Amino acid sequence: MDRLRIYGGKPLEGEVNISGAKNAALPELCATLLSAEPLLLHNRPHLNDVRTMETLLSQMGVVIEHSNGSVTLRAQEIDWPLAPYELVKTMRASILALGPLLARCGEARVSMPGGCAIGLRPIDQHIKGLTAMGAEINLEHGYISAKARKLKGAHFTFDMPSVTGTENLMMAATLAEGVTVLERAAREPEIVDLALCLTAMGAKIRGAGTSRVEIEGVAALHGAEHRVMPDRIESGTFLVAAAATHGHVVLRDADPSLLKTVLDLLRQIGVTVDAGNDTIALRGNGHFQSFHITTAPYPGFPTDMQAQMMALATCADGVSTLTETIFESRMMHVQELKRLGADIKVEGNTAHVNGVKQLSGANVMATDLRASASLVIAGLMADGETVIDRIYHLDRGYEAIEKKLSKLGARIERISA
Ligand code: UD1
């Protein structure tokens, strides 16, 4: 297993290009299952999760070609509407194949995702929604087996906003008979990007990005071209890394409008942030204030930025609090940050972080994707050498992170197994 070695203490300086968003690319790759014609996606991020999704789709019969950061997918025939355990266990987002397969083929078998490091993460909302649309769903031998000769439009209210749940039902509804209304839908920007992609394919969708999404089913979708939106979490991660090292970094190909809560908070703690159309510049000021965040569904503070913010809090002036409301076990990074000298107490779902003068490098273990990013940031802040083990989590969601950080002057290297 690869590891990362970081010698910390050097401010990040320079420009970095932001990649396409993982959480938009994954549902958009699945959208190809809805049409026999080709879907051309630009700004495809080079990530393990994207490669896993493409492997999954090609096993189903989708023909895939790459060229210069773009990918063309053609699901002319789907010969195997199945997402096997071997792939689903490495990537929960495989559940996104369920809605499109059911809508296009009338049947699907997708392995149950099971638990994962950050919590239980059930999929009951996906199942309830598809059942409301007329699907017959059985859970057997660890698989979700779904059948529906023709899905029917339905009025479905989520018990809580679910991002992939909203995406799954939105995709299924594009080919259903009649109108589907999704209430208490998630409002994340990746859902809006998926709706743009589906609309380019001929779907009729209103209200994506609000809590009420209306989809009028059509007989068939056609080929289309779409550019994957910039990754707001990768953007936020580089900004926090720049703030944490008192550096000066400019993000290119970013979208500041998607990061309002994060940018507001960074300004509030005392770093300078300038947003352009597709650029964000951050300049550290030598120190930063403590802060208080509570994660919430969009437009609230993103849970996917909580761990990175905790790394920043370890050296802030004063006591910060970070409350996690979306996932029950998303504090796995606390123990590892403590190994680097952080002063953190966890009470329930809130971490109280008492800022210290300096972290000191140590060996740590990455436990999940965003926890890994927080350890990289902490390693960049720390004095001396930090070695991060199990970085396969990072490769799932950050494109060439050590190369991008090296370009910004970080002393970071991959130690291959
Ligand atoms: C997506 C993102 C992930 C992000 C998360 C929250 C992708 C591929 N992943 O994950 O990066 O951290 O949104 O912003 O886009 N829930 C249920 N039943 C369900 C579905 C969800 O109880 O059927 C609960 C979950 O346990 C969690 C909350 O709802 O507590 C939100 O989860 P959800 O929005 O579904 O997360 P994902 O879509 O899996």
Residues whose N, C-alpha, C, O or C-beta is under 5 A from the ligand:
A	BS01	UD1	N23 A93 R121 P122 I123 D124 Q125 H126 M160 P161 S162 V163 T164 G165 T303 D304 I326 F327
